[in-house]
Amino acid sequence: MHRLIVDLYPICRSITGDGMRSSLRMLQSHVPLALREVPSGTQVLDWTVPPEWNVREAFIANDRKERVIDLRNSTLHLVSYSEPVRARLPLAELGTHLHSIPEKPDLIPYRTSYYRRDWGFCLSQKQRESLADGEYEVVIDSSLEPGHLTYGELFLPGDIPDEVLLSVHCCHPSLCNDNLSGMALGTFLAAHLGGLRLRYSYRFLFLPGAIGALTWLALNEDRVHRIHAGLVAACVGDPGPFTYKRTRRGTAEIDRAVEHVLKHSGKPHAVRDFSPTGYDERQYCSPGYDLPVGSLMRTPAGEFPEYHTSADNTDFVRAGALEESLAAYLRTIEVLEHNRVFVNLNPRGEPQLGRRGLYSSTGGYGSTPEEQTALLWVLNFSDGKHTLLDIAERSGMRFGLIRAAAARLQDAGLLREAAPQTAANS
């Protein structure tokens, strides 16, 4: 995953254009993504797909023709969606188009101008202070023309049509935690699940932020009712503890699954209620859709000092943190995949487990082994109403232990699975 981040890092991405396409094609070398193209000018809910933006060159040169700012040195140097410019400007006038962070003098900020025609350059405060008075040549060889918004989509069919959605934004240049970490995790999660037989169907979306999710929702209104659970993956590569942001509903199965996984991880974590800020969960959870989509991240956007600066680089994201994040997503999916409802086939009193090889033949111990306790919890609450996650939460036991107990009881002929209810047939 870290190697993929390093490979994606130099590409100049934005919400449209060749940078997005080349990034998605890189992901196609790992998973069979379908690339969708939506024409500029398409109405998507209350928004319109903007013109396609591409940039070939951008620099500022002093009167000695030395390039003091050059897009080739950092994709963050250019304000994303800058319109084309060829001009000679005095420093005072040029300064109105320069962006820096005085309190972080060594870092280049990330700035955009997607929906307002403008142009600008980003530089460190130290670079800014080094600019001498005089006239500067400004060149932005860019284009804003009718084209397409491109996004990547991968659908993995399962045994039932209900879907689990995994959404990633892909539109930031050279920002590793806020952007590339989610792309890497989503890619490797999709590659892993692609080799499994799945209960749910899984839909992976690799989109430009906001406008991409809005576009997908607008074009797929006939299928959004199938989304049973979803996660927005972002900021999953930094060394901070996990943070989970709940769905708008707050008690959806995905909320309970993630919170269960984090609780039993043994590591510090935080759980937050939904708010209409952040990443694309705010689109999926808008009141007209109210989809059960949360966001599992590490340090939230805007809460680490490197956020939206050149310090969010390949050294900031850690291979170990990416590994832990992928494991947390896989454990959450394990809960969703195996959270079934069972019926106890011998519900009057406790069935004799010892003669079925399920219980220790020696009694009288002061405490019951954990596996045996799990059997009793599953038997008692397998009444056709409680899911395995319900039982895990009530017992305080790990879901994996409850799931294993249910499997043993089913093999012994003491349980049967209740008929499932899906969004497609309910």
Wavefront OBJ file of the C-alpha trace (Angstrom):
o trace
v 0.000 0.000 0.000
v 2.799 2.414 0.844
v 4.513 1.644 -2.457
v 1.304 2.520 -4.314
v 1.115 5.825 -2.439
v 4.693 6.619 -3.479
v 3.842 5.866 -7.117
v 0.693 8.028 -7.052
v 2.314 10.915 -5.188
v 3.809 12.896 -8.139
v 0.635 12.933 -10.267
v -1.133 16.296 -10.576
v -4.711 15.311 -9.737
v -7.841 17.441 -9.580
v -11.586 16.841 -9.723
v -11.386 16.303 -13.501
v -8.682 15.806 -16.081
v -5.858 13.560 -17.142
v -4.308 13.450 -13.672
v -7.407 11.734 -12.324
v -7.476 9.321 -15.270
v -3.820 8.349 -14.954
v -4.252 7.791 -11.209
v -7.252 5.530 -11.738
v -5.400 3.625 -14.464
v -2.643 2.960 -11.955
v -5.232 1.411 -9.657
v -6.427 -0.714 -12.586
v -3.105 -2.577 -12.443
v -4.302 -3.979 -9.084
v -8.093 -4.293 -9.484
v -10.434 -4.316 -12.515
v -11.861 -0.811 -12.058
v -14.344 0.442 -14.625
v -13.724 4.094 -15.547
v -16.916 6.141 -15.880
v -16.945 9.384 -17.869
v -19.653 11.993 -17.226
v -19.745 14.946 -19.679
v -19.110 18.494 -18.515
v -22.367 20.379 -18.116
v -24.304 17.360 -16.849
v -26.790 18.367 -14.162
v -26.198 16.276 -11.027
v -28.715 17.137 -8.316
v -28.178 20.843 -7.492
v -24.728 20.879 -9.139
v -23.318 20.866 -12.647
v -20.289 18.858 -13.744
v -17.623 21.540 -14.343
v -15.392 21.965 -17.381
v -12.455 19.579 -17.544
v -9.185 21.060 -16.253
v -5.748 20.069 -17.454
v -2.388 21.713 -16.918
v 0.802 21.200 -18.858
v 3.135 23.739 -17.261
v 3.041 26.426 -14.574
v 5.839 28.601 -13.203
v 6.881 32.014 -11.948
v 10.243 33.348 -13.186
v 12.219 36.384 -12.007
v 13.829 38.959 -14.254
v 16.879 36.675 -14.641
v 14.530 33.988 -16.062
v 15.069 31.804 -12.984
v 11.989 29.797 -12.073
v 11.363 30.671 -8.455
v 8.137 28.610 -8.354
v 7.649 25.607 -10.635
v 4.860 23.047 -10.804
v 7.496 20.452 -11.688
v 8.894 20.700 -8.148
v 5.553 20.189 -6.365
v 2.024 19.687 -7.628
v 0.877 21.791 -4.661
v 2.508 24.911 -6.119
v -0.444 25.607 -8.417
v -3.928 26.470 -7.170
v -6.042 23.645 -8.577
v -8.282 24.719 -11.471
v -6.217 27.851 -12.163
v -7.214 29.414 -15.460
v -4.552 29.987 -18.139
v -2.278 32.972 -17.650
v 0.672 34.525 -19.499
v 1.682 37.824 -17.965
v 4.442 39.961 -16.497
v 3.518 41.378 -13.103
v 5.219 43.450 -10.419
v 5.661 41.676 -7.093
v 2.927 43.710 -5.406
v 0.324 42.602 -7.949
v 1.646 39.052 -8.076
v 1.357 38.858 -4.291
v -2.437 38.970 -4.478
v -2.280 35.573 -6.219
v 0.187 33.931 -3.816
v -0.818 31.672 -0.898
v 1.367 30.734 2.048
v 1.009 29.920 5.755
v 2.906 32.411 7.941
v 2.652 30.203 11.039
v 4.093 27.226 9.078
v 6.905 28.960 7.202
v 8.456 25.829 5.659
v 5.293 24.276 4.241
v 3.429 24.712 0.945
v -0.366 24.910 1.379
v -2.986 23.216 -0.802
v -5.569 25.540 -2.361
v -8.304 25.148 -4.985
v -10.591 27.304 -7.107
v -12.922 24.720 -8.618
v -16.079 26.762 -9.112
v -14.755 30.320 -9.450
v -12.515 31.420 -12.307
v -9.213 32.492 -10.780
v -5.559 31.586 -10.657
v -2.826 31.399 -8.080
v 0.332 29.802 -6.762
v 1.146 28.270 -3.388
v 4.557 28.518 -1.767
v 6.157 28.385 1.624
v 6.302 31.562 3.666
v 10.111 31.403 3.466
v 9.920 31.275 -0.334
v 7.534 34.187 -0.327
v 9.796 36.306 1.838
v 12.739 35.561 -0.448
v 11.061 37.097 -3.495
v 12.817 40.334 -4.419
v 11.024 43.390 -5.720
v 10.784 43.474 -9.455
v 8.798 42.111 -12.346
v 7.937 38.433 -12.660
v 6.896 36.283 -15.582
v 3.810 34.176 -14.834
v 2.915 31.202 -17.024
v 0.020 28.813 -16.445
v -0.438 26.603 -19.481
v -3.806 25.148 -18.508
v -7.159 24.560 -20.150
v -10.765 24.681 -18.941
v -12.798 23.070 -21.708
v -15.780 20.770 -22.238
v -14.703 17.267 -21.326
v -15.580 14.763 -18.639
v -15.571 13.993 -14.947
v -13.961 10.585 -14.474
v -14.441 8.182 -11.609
v -13.607 4.544 -10.956
v -16.133 1.891 -9.960
v -15.781 -1.773 -9.055
v -18.711 -4.041 -8.255
v -18.180 -7.401 -6.561
v -21.412 -9.432 -6.634
v -22.330 -11.416 -3.554
v -24.954 -14.000 -2.665
v -27.540 -11.265 -2.007
v -28.102 -7.957 -3.836
v -27.768 -5.754 -0.728
v -24.602 -3.705 -1.062
v -21.744 -2.544 1.113
v -20.317 0.721 -0.238
v -16.675 1.754 0.105
v -16.070 5.318 -1.110
v -12.727 7.079 -1.568
v -11.935 10.599 -2.789
v -9.076 10.800 -5.302
v -8.837 14.447 -6.339
v -5.979 15.896 -4.268
v -2.445 16.251 -5.643
v 0.504 15.064 -3.537
v -1.369 14.691 -0.246
v -0.687 11.251 1.147
v -2.870 10.817 4.211
v -5.728 13.010 3.007
v -6.314 11.251 -0.306
v -3.745 8.630 -1.253
v -4.022 6.508 1.906
v -7.719 5.942 1.199
v -7.001 5.113 -2.434
v -4.392 2.533 -1.429
v -6.560 0.959 1.269
v -9.608 0.828 -1.008
v -7.576 -0.801 -3.770
v -6.073 -3.521 -1.605
v -9.342 -4.153 0.210
v -11.065 -4.648 -3.145
v -8.284 -6.968 -4.329
v -8.635 -9.090 -1.182
v -12.428 -9.314 -1.294
v -12.325 -10.111 -4.999
v -10.920 -13.527 -4.143
v -13.640 -14.453 -1.650
v -17.180 -15.731 -1.797
v -19.228 -12.904 -0.319
v -22.627 -12.686 1.302
v -23.151 -9.011 0.473
v -22.343 -7.346 -2.821
v -19.586 -4.726 -2.593
v -19.316 -1.500 -4.533
v -16.051 0.462 -4.537
v -16.077 4.074 -5.713
v -12.943 6.112 -6.423
v -14.258 9.644 -6.950
v -13.391 13.321 -6.985
v -14.486 14.784 -3.651
v -18.054 16.086 -3.304
v -18.867 16.467 -7.013
v -18.000 12.798 -7.620
v -20.293 11.458 -4.907
v -23.043 13.838 -6.003
v -22.633 12.620 -9.576
v -22.785 8.954 -8.592
v -25.874 9.521 -6.462
v -27.622 11.453 -9.225
v -26.916 8.731 -11.790
v -27.799 5.804 -9.520
v -31.012 6.813 -7.781
v -32.578 3.492 -8.775
v -30.059 1.463 -6.778
v -29.197 3.493 -3.677
v -31.910 1.645 -1.719
v -29.718 -1.456 -1.913
v -26.941 0.084 0.178
v -27.039 -1.826 3.451
v -23.866 -0.307 4.893
v -21.005 1.874 3.792
v -17.733 3.497 4.792
v -15.835 6.504 3.516
v -12.091 5.805 3.714
v -9.762 8.769 4.241
v -6.837 9.657 6.510
v -6.012 6.012 7.214
v -2.209 6.185 6.999
v -1.109 8.489 9.838
v 0.146 7.148 13.173
v -2.758 8.546 15.222
v -5.457 6.433 16.904
v -8.608 5.374 15.069
v -11.618 7.655 14.880
v -15.042 6.514 13.736
v -17.679 8.987 12.604
v -21.139 7.491 12.842
v -23.792 7.536 10.162
v -26.565 10.103 10.352
v -28.796 7.357 11.741
v -26.297 6.707 14.525
v -27.355 3.118 15.274
v -27.024 1.461 11.865
v -25.430 -1.974 11.685
v -22.240 -0.448 10.280
v -22.031 1.876 13.313
v -22.352 -1.050 15.709
v -19.939 -3.219 13.708
v -17.154 -0.626 13.612
v -17.619 0.320 17.247
v -17.484 -3.357 18.249
v -14.255 -3.881 16.297
v -12.628 -0.799 17.814
v -13.771 -1.677 21.335
v -12.162 -5.107 21.136
v -9.002 -3.886 19.370
v -7.429 -3.041 22.720
v -6.142 0.239 21.302
v -7.127 3.866 21.964
v -9.886 5.133 19.679
v -12.660 7.693 19.477
v -16.244 7.526 18.243
v -18.027 10.666 17.079
v -21.597 11.383 16.165
v -22.424 12.406 12.608
v -21.942 16.003 11.526
v -22.638 17.478 8.065
v -18.945 18.291 7.518
v -15.965 16.187 6.496
v -15.786 13.996 3.411
v -18.393 12.381 1.180
v -20.286 10.780 4.056
v -22.136 14.102 4.198
v -23.423 13.483 0.646
v -24.487 9.883 1.285
v -26.066 10.892 4.608
v -27.894 13.948 3.254
v -31.569 13.796 4.347
v -32.871 12.898 0.892
v -30.801 9.689 0.975
v -29.912 9.099 4.653
v -27.783 6.109 3.713
v -26.045 4.099 6.460
v -22.562 5.342 5.560
v -19.989 6.213 8.224
v -16.302 7.068 8.053
v -13.504 5.036 9.616
v -10.264 7.008 9.747
v -7.300 7.646 11.974
v -6.735 11.350 12.748
v -9.673 13.292 11.248
v -9.233 15.864 8.505
v -7.970 19.201 9.742
v -6.810 17.787 13.077
v -3.216 16.912 12.197
v -0.728 19.744 11.560
v 0.313 18.299 8.192
v -3.245 18.529 6.811
v -3.471 20.217 3.379
v 0.227 21.054 3.330
v 3.370 19.652 1.763
v 4.111 17.913 5.081
v 1.388 15.369 4.244
v 3.989 13.478 2.269
v 5.254 9.922 1.822
v 7.164 10.093 5.114
v 4.063 11.071 7.084
v 2.048 7.973 6.185
v 3.298 4.753 7.759
v 3.164 1.230 6.380
v 2.277 -0.064 9.851
v -0.636 2.355 10.177
v -1.941 1.350 6.746
v -1.730 -2.305 7.767
v -3.699 -1.660 10.958
v -6.310 0.310 9.024
v -6.791 -2.442 6.460
v -7.140 -4.970 9.285
v -9.826 -2.832 10.960
v -11.783 -2.633 7.703
v -11.484 -6.392 7.197
v -12.677 -7.116 10.745
v -15.637 -4.811 10.223
v -16.512 -6.617 7.009
v -16.213 -9.937 8.851
v -18.890 -8.746 11.280
v -21.190 -7.621 8.450
v -20.680 -10.822 6.479
v -21.389 -13.177 9.388
v -23.945 -11.240 11.434
v -26.795 -13.707 11.109
v -29.943 -14.501 13.097
v -30.302 -18.060 14.373
v -33.062 -20.141 15.942
v -32.374 -22.476 18.842
v -33.806 -25.876 17.879
v -33.880 -27.067 21.505
v -35.093 -23.950 23.335
v -36.777 -25.536 26.394
v -34.068 -25.545 28.999
v -30.397 -25.861 28.293
v -29.503 -28.708 25.915
v -26.900 -31.189 27.114
v -23.728 -29.969 25.487
v -21.337 -32.487 27.031
v -22.711 -35.485 25.166
v -22.416 -33.501 21.952
v -18.735 -32.815 22.589
v -19.349 -29.111 23.130
v -18.753 -28.824 26.853
v -16.074 -29.918 29.301
v -16.845 -33.281 30.879
v -15.425 -32.071 34.195
v -17.650 -29.764 36.218
v -17.189 -27.740 39.371
v -14.689 -25.155 38.183
v -15.103 -21.627 39.584
v -15.260 -20.094 36.105
v -16.418 -21.372 32.757
v -13.978 -21.200 29.827
v -14.745 -18.364 27.425
v -15.648 -20.646 24.537
v -18.171 -22.531 26.650
v -19.707 -19.309 27.935
v -20.114 -18.156 24.334
v -22.083 -21.328 23.557
v -24.546 -20.534 26.349
v -24.997 -16.933 25.221
v -25.683 -17.992 21.642
v -28.153 -20.670 22.686
v -30.038 -18.345 25.004
v -30.461 -15.504 22.531
v -30.906 -17.448 19.306
v -34.639 -16.818 19.347
v -35.051 -15.659 15.754
v -34.839 -12.037 16.876
v -31.260 -11.393 18.006
v -28.319 -11.196 15.628
v -24.876 -12.494 16.528
v -23.776 -8.878 16.901
v -26.628 -8.321 19.360
v -25.335 -11.272 21.364
v -21.717 -10.105 21.189
v -22.675 -6.650 22.435
v -24.851 -7.963 25.240
v -22.308 -10.538 26.400
v -19.320 -8.222 26.023
v -17.536 -10.901 24.017
v -15.696 -10.551 20.723
v -17.834 -11.139 17.649
v -15.405 -13.780 16.377
v -15.920 -15.838 19.523
v -19.712 -15.623 19.247
v -19.565 -16.462 15.556
v -17.413 -19.543 16.263
v -19.829 -20.685 18.950
v -22.758 -20.380 16.546
v -20.900 -22.441 13.952
v -20.235 -25.226 16.477
v -23.848 -25.262 17.618
v -25.083 -25.331 14.034
v -22.780 -28.245 13.235
v -24.193 -30.057 16.290
v -27.752 -29.631 15.007
v -28.800 -27.223 17.763
v -29.205 -24.099 15.596
v -30.583 -23.191 12.232
v -30.259 -19.873 10.477
v -33.412 -17.759 10.332
v -34.628 -16.656 6.904
v -32.695 -13.475 6.007
v -34.362 -10.160 5.193
v -32.676 -8.071 2.526
v -33.251 -4.521 1.380
v -34.066 -5.844 -2.059
v -36.949 -8.037 -0.904
v -38.124 -6.323 2.270
l 1 2 3 4 5 6 7 8 9 10 11 12 13 14 15 16 17 18 19 20 21 22 23 24 25 26 27 28 29 30 31 32 33 34 35 36 37 38 39 40 41 42 43 44 45 46 47 48 49 50 51 52 53 54 55 56 57 58 59 60 61 62 63 64 65 66 67 68 69 70 71 72 73 74 75 76 77 78 79 80 81 82 83 84 85 86 87 88 89 90 91 92 93 94 95 96 97 98 99 100 101 102 103 104 105 106 107 108 109 110 111 112 113 114 115 116 117 118 119 120 121 122 123 124 125 126 127 128 129 130 131 132 133 134 135 136 137 138 139 140 141 142 143 144 145 146 147 148 149 150 151 152 153 154 155 156 157 158 159 160 161 162 163 164 165 166 167 168 169 170 171 172 173 174 175 176 177 178 179 180 181 182 183 184 185 186 187 188 189 190 191 192 193 194 195 196 197 198 199 200 201 202 203 204 205 206 207 208 209 210 211 212 213 214 215 216 217 218 219 220 221 222 223 224 225 226 227 228 229 230 231 232 233 234 235 236 237 238 239 240 241 242 243 244 245 246 247 248 249 250 251 252 253 254 255 256 257 258 259 260 261 262 263 264 265 266 267 268 269 270 271 272 273 274 275 276 277 278 279 280 281 282 283 284 285 286 287 288 289 290 291 292 293 294 295 296 297 298 299 300 301 302 303 304 305 306 307 308 309 310 311 312 313 314 315 316 317 318 319 320 321 322 323 324 325 326 327 328 329 330 331 332 333 334 335 336 337 338 339 340 341 342 343 344 345 346 347 348 349 350 351 352 353 354 355 356 357 358 359 360 361 362 363 364 365 366 367 368 369 370 371 372 373 374 375 376 377 378 379 380 381 382 383 384 385 386 387 388 389 390 391 392 393 394 395 396 397 398 399 400 401 402 403 404 405 406 407 408 409 410 411 412 413 414 415 416 417 418 419 420 421 422 423 424 425 426
